């Protein structure tokens, strides 16, 4: 019996990861929703068909052995892994002169090193499946100098570099690799800070040409589109989804 195909999404229990998992499931794809808790995204507002396409997977992305084990377990359960979305991430605000080495390492391990180890864990499965797609979630901070964001900016710049190298190196295996770099996105985790009338929203109203931050669903739709024929000749690129904020003068 042939295996069913699935796409692994890390950090899928909440926020942008949950939106990506929903968008892929709406295409009829099975999504292995990987998180430290193993929890599925919220079912609120989701159709039964979407929920039925979610597979709970528990693993810490900063633990390479746990990641590899999670991928092997999916294979043992009859899944053919055709894609990976590296979405899990962390942000620490700290003055650059005072940032501790453990803080730096936590951000780099979660945002950059885990991208490498997850891609390595997925690689043999993608090769066995005849190729596939990896989408790394970066940030438009990768090209900006943002105060108190030394580790975050560096980690997201690393995601772009990792994407380019793997896209070139793994192309002969039929594996494409893309970097989707969001700007300010409203999620359940930051909705209060992004609310109209607050200082952050007032700043964004000035900086984003359309005067509105994006939504997690916007990112989910873009990522899902890369798994369609429309993204068939795209690889190694960073796509910025920031409403034009990064280029506005």
Buried (B, 14 or more C-beta within 10 A) or exposed (E): EEBEBBBBBBBBBBBBBBBBBBBBBBBEBBBBBBBBEEBBBEEEEBEEEBBEBBBBBBBBBBBBEBBBEBBEBBBEEEBBBBBBBBBBBBBBEBEEEEBEEEBBEBBBBBBBBBBBBBBBBBBBBBBEBEBBBBBBBBBBBBBBEEEBBBBBBBBBBBBBBBBBEBBEEBBEEEBBBBBBBBBBBBBEBBEEEBEEEEEBBEEBEEBBEEEBBBBBBBBBBBBBBBBEEEBEEBBBBBBBBBBEBBEEE
